[in-house]
Structures are given as C-alpha cells and as structure tokens.
Amino acid sequence: MSEITRRIMKSIQKRFWINIVIIIVIFAIPALLHLQGITVDLPFGSKRGWGIFLLLGSVIFGVGIPILLRTSFQSQFAKNRKTDEYSFLQHHMRLISYSLGASFFGIAAYLFLVPKGLLYIAVFAALYGIYGALPSESKIRNEARFYQLEKE
C-alpha cells in the first residue's frame, strides 16, 4: 500500500470510528430510557406519520445520498480524468457523514416507538449506511488505483 493510500485510510478510519462511538453513546440514551420503562411522547402527529418520516430519512441518508455522492464524484472524475488526494479524502468524509447520519433517524424511530415494521426498515437502512461507510483497505486501495492516486 502506498503512502497516499495509508494516509487516506488512517484519516477515514479515524473519522469512521469517532462517529461510531458517538452513535453508540447517543443510542444508549433511548435504550436506557426503555429499560427504565420511560417512554417519550411524540411532539405532534401520529406514530405512523413519524415512522414514515423517520423511515424515509433513514433510507435517504443511508442509501440515496451516498449513491448520489458516489455518482457525482465519478462524474467529476470522468470529466476531468484526474483527482487529488484531498478531493478523494473529502469525498470519503462526506460519504461517512451522510451514511452514518441515517443512524440518527433509526435512533429516533427507536426512541419514539414507531410501528415495528417501520422501525425495522429504518434500522436496517441505518445499518446499511454504516456498512456502506465501513472503511476497508482493499476498497480504499482499489478506489485509489481507479482514481489514479497510486500506481498499479
């Protein structure tokens, strides 16, 4: 692995794991409330309405926005036929931020006790967002080669 890929991988992993710790700490709050038998009332509207809203937010942030960001970055690369380390790193930081943002919608769905079907799908979309943002050496190395940041 080249020095560029190593630096990028280190930065991406640091950002990812900091965000995961934040999500776990935030998830602990509604989990502890539910263990104590404390329920949180919705500010307004019905549980079904909130469930649909939170489900859509989770799917948009966990699936939709990452696809849009990847497509946009690929389109920019195809037009310019080059990219630099900073742009590549920023692209992955945005992917991590938006993908893990889906978790907050899943946590809110759990907090408000929305209908189970909507809750399960929102949590699944949040988990998919986390999985999509998960940095792996082979993925980063292959993308760095594709975007011509390192040589074969």
Buried (B, 14 or more C-beta within 10 A) or exposed (E): EEEBBBEBBEBBBEBBEEBBEEBEEBBEEBBEBBEEEEEBEEEEEEBEEBBBBBBBBBBBBBBBBBEEBBEEBEEEBEEEEEBEBEBBBEBBBBBBBBBBBBBBBBBBBBBBBBBEEBBBBBBBBBBBBBEBBBBEEEEBBEBBBEBEBBEE
